[in-house]
Amino acid sequence: MRFGPVPTGEALGALLGHGRMIGGRRLPKGRSLSPDDIALAEREGVTELVVAQLDPGDVGEDEAAVAIAAALAGAGVEASVPRHGRVDLIALHDGLFHCDGAAIDAVNLVTEAIGLGTLHPCRPVRAGDAVATMKIIPYAIGGQALAAAIAAARRADIGVRPFALPPTALIQTRLPGQPDKMFAGTAVATRQRLARLGAALAAEHICNHDEAALARRLGEQEEAIVLVAGASATVDRRDVIPAAIVAAGGEVERLGMPVEPGNLLCLGRIGGRIVIGLPGCARSPRRNGIDLVLERIAVGLPVDGGVIARMGVGGLIADQIRRDGPYGQEAWEPED
């Protein structure tokens, strides 16, 4: 593609490089200049125009963007109508976004004429959200570069996995003197959290905050996922919730996660059931570590101790950095 000023009489069929007013009429950038446009410019004394002229084998911006977007789009997304060399990929349903970062880089490394941006992988999205945007920077791209970009785009694995959370129960443990409103608030927050995944609580229970009582209750649950909101925070594998998981015949896969809020999450299994000891921040509907875990479960992705250990990059969900207050003031610490 050639770009630059040419004599007005030689600009027929070229793409106008920049929008401009000529004789009281605005010609937009990217317009394919017609005989009438050239005649107007000449009548108004315009001697040259800045234009883009495609060479043999070049592909126009919209056509190229559509071709790359078609190669990018996987399950759960669709391409928008092209406009000025841009095509967005739109989520067809609620779910968890995924892509292959190395393949995205490979597309962008083909040529500077391509700009492909996406959301972070494993980000929850709603139907209608843009999950990626594809832009051809100049007015056209060479055919060989386009072919290379399409080949890389086919490996990008851009898509949205739909949410389908298995049946889930909530158990709350009680210490003497704890107010009922705390249990009600936790249940409401949990229902709101599951509703974002298109799910609802299948069962709710309250039991005493001791190992034996909780182990009995865990052994009675049939739901695929059991959430346990403890009356006090879990700080050790010998604490009530992890000890009860083991006493019920299960195992603890991970105590603690590199996500804030959410550090004090406990992940265990009893047979084929997943048991999650909730961090204290789960009593609020605000996004925290439990959401990262439930979202993966809801789309069928594996969750184990190793997966949680790798959640550190992006694990600071809110800017809640602990630091000493000025002049000896007590530091504020968020719920874990």
Beta strands, then each sheet from edge to edge (+ up, - down):
strand 1: 2-7
strand 2: 15-16
strand 3: 20-22
strand 4: 25-27
strand 5: 48-53
strand 6: 58-60
strand 7: 77-79
strand 8: 86-91
strand 9: 95-98
strand 10: 114-118
strand 11: 124-125
strand 12: 130-136
strand 13: 140-142
strand 14: 159-162
strand 15: 168-174
strand 16: 201-208
strand 17: 225-229
strand 18: 251-255
strand 19: 266-270
strand 20: 273-277
sheet 1: 1+ 5- 2+
sheet 2: 3+ 4-
sheet 3: 6+ 13-
sheet 4: 7+ 8- 12+ 10-
sheet 5: 11+ 9- 14+
sheet 6: 16+ 15+ 17+ 20+ 19- 18+
end
